[in-house]
């Protein structure tokens, strides 16, 4: 039976394809322009916005991993995510496939951000968070009705060698290499834990191939070292032998930038995550599987 990745070309999809090789030789990569990661990969080119093709992409699958990332835009998310996931669920039910949904923390209450666990309250303070809440409800409603076996693998903000679009890559590493100041949102002396993408991929592959992991939420392994944003920047700067000059980007500046840079219009509602400690706890996974996260130093070295 095939294990299928919907969104195989992204920062999680790529390392996930590598990790799945440890569990199966039958891997199907689904994206607009899929490229082989392993020699025997089956390539399934499809525009996932064409919902009529989702069923065919999933047909014959034992496990389906959803790691796709739609455009970072609230209206796009509201319009695209629910019907896409509905088609995925429909196809998984039809073909008897298990579903592994890779998720973020946007649905958690603002008060949960300083210490997030799988049981943190669901009370999204943002419109994007409301979309993510809807997706979780769609999956877990089907699980409760015993229509599908599914799990949610949840990650903190991430960084790593396959993710060029993360804040640590774009705003810190790239800027420092160009001789510019590192940029950072919010209060840079607040703790901010990050998930290393190869750790997330390894955990997601393992969860998808562990029978008793289904029908629940898991936090993938994330560093327990409580570094502030300033300390992350200093760590990266030290490794590339640059001075850790920093430009902070407060909410009012993000709003001004949004007048000229469309993507910046999407960030003000998420700034609450950078104005308080942001600690993502993965104790549940660590106790179950005995796997710890890569240290910040080793992760940053690989990213560089």
N, C-alpha and C positions, 0 to 999 in steps of 0.2 A: 504493500500500500504506500501511496505517495504522501509526503509531508509538504505542504504548500505554503509559501510565503507571499502574502499580498502586500506589495510595497517592498520588493526585494532590493531596490537600489539605494535605500536610505542609510542613515547613520546606525540604525539598529538592524535593518534587513541584511546588510552586507556581512557583519560579523555573525549574525544568526545563521546565515547559510553555511559559514565555515564551521560553526559549532554543531549544526545538525548532522554533519558528516560523521560525527562520533556516535550517532544514534541510528542512522539510516543511509542507504545508498540511493534512495529514491526521493529526490528533492525537486520540487517544481518552483521556479522563480517567476512571479507574475508582476509585471510593471509595464510601463509604456515601451521602454527599450531595455529589456532584461539582458544581462551579460553573465556568462558562466562564472561562478566562483569556484566550484569543484568540477572536475572533468566530466562527471556523469550527469550534471544538472540538466533538467528539462526546462527549456525556455518557453514561456507562454506570454507573448506580447499582447497587451490589451490596455486600452484606455479605461481605467476603472470608473470613469464618469459614465461610461456606456453600461448601464446596469444590466442590460440584456446579456452581457458576456460573463457576468459573475458566476452564474450557475455552471457554465462550461469550465471556467477556471478552477472551480472547486470539485467538479465531478471526479470521482475516484480517489479522493483524498481521505487519509486517516485522520490527520491533524491539519488544521488551517491556522496560520499565524497572521494576525493583522498588525502590521508594523507601518502602515502607510501614513504619510503626513500630508494632509491637504494644506493649501495655501493658508498662511497664518493671518486669517481675516475673519472677524466674528460673523459677518453676513454669509461668507462662504461656508463656514462651519455649520451655521444654522440650516443652510439650504442643502448642503451636500452630505454631511455625516449621517443623519438619521436614515434617509432612504438607502444609502450605501450599506450601512450596517444591517438594515432590515433584509436586504437582498442576500447578504452574507449568511445571516442567521437562517433564512429560508432555505438556502442551498445546503447549509450544514445539516439541517433537519432532514432534507430530502435524501442526501447521500450518506447520512450516518456519520458525518465527520465531527470530530471534537474541535472546539474553538479556543484559541489562545489569543486574548486581546491585550496588546501592549498599550499601557495607559500612563497618564501623568497624574499630578496631585491637585489639579485645578478645582475638583469638586469638594475638597476639604474646607471646613469652616476656617475663617481667618484666625480664630483663636487656636486652631490645631497646628498651625504652621511651625511654632517653636518646638513641637515634638509630635511628628506624624507617625501613626501606626495604622495597621489595617483596620482598626476599630475606631479611628478618629471620626468625629461627627461629619456628616455630609450636609453642608450648608454653603454652597458656592457664593462667594462675594462678587463674582464677575459673570458677564454674559457668556464668555467662553467656558467658564466652569459649569454653567447651567447646561451647556451642550454636553459636556463630558458626563454630567450627572445623568442626563437622559440616556446616554449610551450604556452606562452601567446598569440602569434600570431595565433597559431593553434586554440585555444579556441575562441578568439575574432573574427576571420574570420568567424567562424560558427555562432557566435552570430549576426554579422552584416548581414549575409545572412538569418537570422531568421530560421536557421536549428536546433537551440538548444537554450535552456535557461540555462545560466551558470553565475557563478560569481567566482571571485578570491579573496580569503581571504589571506591577506599577513601579515607576521610576521617579527619582528626583530629577532636577535639572541635570543634564549630562554633558560629558566632555570625553574626548578620546580621539584616536587617530583616524577614525572613519567619519567623524562628525565635524566638518569644517564650519558649520553654522551655529555652533554653541557659543555662548557668551565668552567663555574662557578662550576659545579659539579666535573668534573674530575681534572682540573688543579688547582683549589683553595680549595674547601672543602675537597676532598679526600687527597690531599697532606698535608694540614694543620693537618688533623686528624692523619696522619702517622708521624707527627713531622717533615715533610719536608717543604721547602719553597713553597709558592704559586707561580705558574708560570703564566705569562701573556704575550701576544703578544704586540708588538708595543710600543706606548707611553702611559704609564699607567696613565698619568695625563690628557689625553683627555677624554671627556664625552663619555660614551657608555651606551645607553639605552637597556634594555632587556625586552622581553615579558615573562610573567609568564604563563606557559603552561595551567593551569586550566582556566585562563582568555581567552586564545586563543581558547580553546575548547568550552567554554560557548558562545563566540562570533560566532564561526563557526556554532554551532548548531542553534543559533538564526538566523543567516543570511540564513541558508538553509531552515528555516521554515518561512521566511518573503517574501511574494510574490514580493514586490516592491524592494527587495534588489538585484535582479538578473540583469544580463547584465552589470555589472560594477565591479570595483575593490574596495576592502575595506581593510583598515589597522585595524587589530584587536587591542583592547585596550592595550596600553603599557604605562608604568609609565612616568609621566611628570617630575618626580624628576631627575634632571640632575646630576647624579653621575658619577664621573670618575672611570676608572677601579680600581685605587688605593682605592677609597672610597668603592667600592663594596667589595674588598678584606678585608678592615678594618672592614666593617659591618659583614661579615661572620666570621672573626677571633674573633671579640668581642662576638658574639653569642655562639661560642664554647669555649670561654675563652682561646684563643691561641694568641700568639704574631703574628702580621701580617707581617711576613718576606716574602719578595717577590724576585723572580728571574725573570727579564725581558728576553724575548726571541725575539731578533731582527731578521730581515729577513735573515741576513747572517747565523745566527745560525740555523734557520729553514732549510736553504738549506743544511747545513752540516748534520743535523740530518736526512734529507731526504736520505742521502747516506746509512743510516743504518735502518731507520724506514720508510717503504713504505708510510704510511698515511701522514707523514710529507712532502712528495713530492708534496702533493696537496695544501699546504697552502701558499707558496710564492706568488702566483698570487692573493691571497685574503688579503694580508697584508695591502693593502691600507685602508681597513676598520678599522684598529687598529692604524693607524698613523695620524688620524684626528678625530675630533668630529664625533660621530655617533648617530644622533638623529632621532628617528622614531616617526612621528606625527600621532596620531589616532583621531584627532579632529572630522573628518567626522563621524566616528562611534559613538563617545561620544555624539555628538549633535543629531544624529538620534535616538539613543536608550537610552540615559541618563545613560549609564553604564561606570564607570571609572575603571581603572586598579588597581589591588592590589598594596599596597605600597611596596617598596623594603624590608622594615623591616619585614612586615608580610609574604611576599613571601619567603624571606630567612629563616625565622623561620620554615615555612612549608617544605621547601626543606631539611633543616637539620633534 
